Structure formats: structure tokens, C-alpha cells
Amino acid sequence: MALFKKRTVGKPGEWYYCLEHKKVEEGPECPGKDRFGPYASRTEAEHAMATARERNLQWENDPKWHDAPAGSRDDEN
């Protein structure tokens, strides 16, 4: 049993989306490696996965991040 519990970083009033439990949390409940955030509101945290999908799509389609056209990879043989 640990004598000192390591506290997670964050402040009450900040909202997070826990990737492990798939739920919204106020303040730091789960470790930082398992959460998205902080968000300014509960609503923003509830939409964390949709926001991540949108940002991933934008990144995947951003020509500044790709040298080769989408769908082709140099390491495929």
C-alpha cells in the first residue's frame, strides 16, 4: 500500500473526458494519460470524441502534413 497518493493535475471547474471510463468528469479524477481536456464546459467535454474525429480528419486531409497523396504509402511493397 502506497503511503503517498500521487495527485492528478487539474482544477475543479475544468471538465475532462475520460477515455478509460468513457464519461465526463469535473476536475481531475483519472490520470492525464487517460483523458482529454480540460474543457471550459461540460458540453464541450461531452463532445470530446467528435471533436477529436473532426480534428483527425482535418489533419489527414491537410496537404501540409503529407508528402504523398492520401491512400498511398512509401513503405508498402
C-alpha positions, 0 to 999 in steps of 0.5 A: 500500500502506497503511503503517498497518493500521487495527485492528478493535475487539474482544477475543479471547474475544468471538465475532462473526458475520460477515455478509460471510463468513457464519461465526463468528469469535473476536475481531475479524477483519472490520470492525464494519460487517460483523458482529454481536456480540460474543457471550459464546459461540460458540453464541450467535454461531452463532445470530446470524441467528435471533436477529436474525429473532426480534428483527425480528419482535418489533419489527414486531409491537410496537404501540409502534413503529407508528402504523398497523396492520401491512400498511398504509402512509401513503405508498402511493397 
